[in-house]
Amino acid sequence: MSLTEPASNRLATSAALTARLGDVVPGGAHTYAKGTDQFPAGFAPVLRRGEGCRVWDVDGNEYVEWGMGLRSVTLGHGFAPVVEAVATAAAAGTNFVRPSELELEAAEALVARFPGADMVKFTKDGSTANTAAVKLARAATGRTVVALCEEQPFFSYDDWFIATTEMDAGIPVSARSETVGFAYNDVPSLERAFAAHPGAIACVILEPARIDEPEPAYLESVATLCRDHGTVLIFDECVTGFRWDVPGAQTLYGVTPDLSTFGKALANGFALSALVGRRELMELGGLEHEGKRVFLLSTTHGAEHVGLAAGLASWTAYDELAVTARLAEVGQTMRDGVSELARRHGVEACVSTVGHPACLFYTTRDGNGAPSQELRALFLQEMIRRGVLAPSFVSSYARDANAIEQTLEAVDGALATLSLALEHGVDHYLEGPPVQPVYRRYNAPDS
Ligand SMILES: Cc1ncc(COP(=O)(O)O)c(C=O)c1O
């Protein structure tokens, strides 16, 4: 896409398909984070295919893609060993009336990767895995309250979590009273939650890391508090799993939860997620106990073969290739490059990277240091104009040197425009309305 040509010339088919998507799919996408309101108007490409770290839109424009399927595609689009395993599995039938040997192979292969886990249940997304973990914890403890880390953005689309966000329409008010928040890296805030709900907290759920690394002994203290209060500790590793480390952040930081959940990177973008954990808890959903039966995950597609084959082939790739090291290396290169360019353009207070290098984000702030959706939209717009689709800088193993160079060139150009916009006003440079946060009560931007 040329820098001067209007987006409408080069994204005409995308614009038409975006309108049609809005007609048939609420929000224009099946995940809010991919929605029409998350990209600048006129700069919302509809994609056709991907290869490695690149994607092509319906108008034939090529982009370096960051974010990679909401962080699920860690090895790269069309990663051959995964695609071949999937094709073989699909040809041999995907779902039968009894469990298959592939189901056993995948379960044993995943459990073997965890020092503290004995059993697994597969499902198709992280939300259902987390909800199942919460249900198990409630059944095991006979309690209802969920303590969740309130700075972490997403655990599940189910009521127990969405009730805590701005988008709580359709959820009984009572759901809100069944959760209590605590702050990350802040042991006293978790102690206060326990003190406020004595004997009532069924589980503590948190991502072992997100933007910040855990401070020394933080996760150990959380685990000790849970043990002392008879509360189940759940690590949500949907993002950190197979990204921070293999199998996840729990092995990197050396703290074993009672239950943990995985999704996203588990199968290189194919639909597979998992709840893994200790036998005493997981078996409550099984046949070998005398207590009340727990209706733990039971889904038609939970163990269909395409997802399992993709998982097995992905885990083999992780065994053979230094995937997580590469993800972190690419992220560090991007962090250094973006900081250097921001300094050069004098906008380091407005654009900066945050997070673990394997899961790098950027923030945009106005001249007063307040988060700015206008600047985010402008940055996205200028990156897309330069052939880079970057709602984040989350990398994949397939990221090559050219892609990084092209991205940093685009950042250079985008920051030049941002610096002008800071001087003369974003309105002069942003071609449409700004992007919006996902969690907002009303659609209208000013509500
Ligand atoms: C930390 C975390 N947990 C759970 C989920 C839910 O995963 P899914 O979208 O597969 O339901 C997400 C999704 O972004 C997530 O970031």
The ligand as a MOL file (V3000), in Angstrom:
LIG
                    3D

  0  0  0     0  0            999 V3000
M  V30 BEGIN CTAB
M  V30 COUNTS 16 16 0 0 0
M  V30 BEGIN ATOM
M  V30 1 C -5.3840 -15.3900 30.1310 0
M  V30 2 C -6.5250 -15.8920 29.2990 0
M  V30 3 N -7.2660 -16.8820 29.7760 0
M  V30 4 C -8.3060 -17.3950 29.0810 0
M  V30 5 C -8.6190 -16.8920 27.8500 0
M  V30 6 C -9.7930 -17.4530 27.1190 0
M  V30 7 O -9.3680 -18.2440 26.0730 0
M  V30 8 P -10.3670 -18.5650 24.8740 0
M  V30 9 O -10.4580 -17.3460 24.0460 0
M  V30 10 O -9.7050 -19.7190 24.1940 0
M  V30 11 O -11.6840 -18.9490 25.4880 0
M  V30 12 C -7.8680 -15.8390 27.3080 0
M  V30 13 C -8.1980 -15.2680 25.9860 0
M  V30 14 O -7.6730 -14.2900 25.5520 0
M  V30 15 C -6.7870 -15.3260 28.0610 0
M  V30 16 O -6.0330 -14.3030 27.5980 0
M  V30 END ATOM
M  V30 BEGIN BOND
M  V30 1 1 1 2
M  V30 2 1 2 3
M  V30 3 2 2 15
M  V30 4 2 3 4
M  V30 5 1 4 5
M  V30 6 1 5 6
M  V30 7 2 5 12
M  V30 8 1 6 7
M  V30 9 1 7 8
M  V30 10 2 8 9
M  V30 11 1 8 10
M  V30 12 1 8 11
M  V30 13 1 12 13
M  V30 14 1 12 15
M  V30 15 2 13 14
M  V30 16 1 15 16
M  V30 END BOND
M  V30 END CTAB
M  END
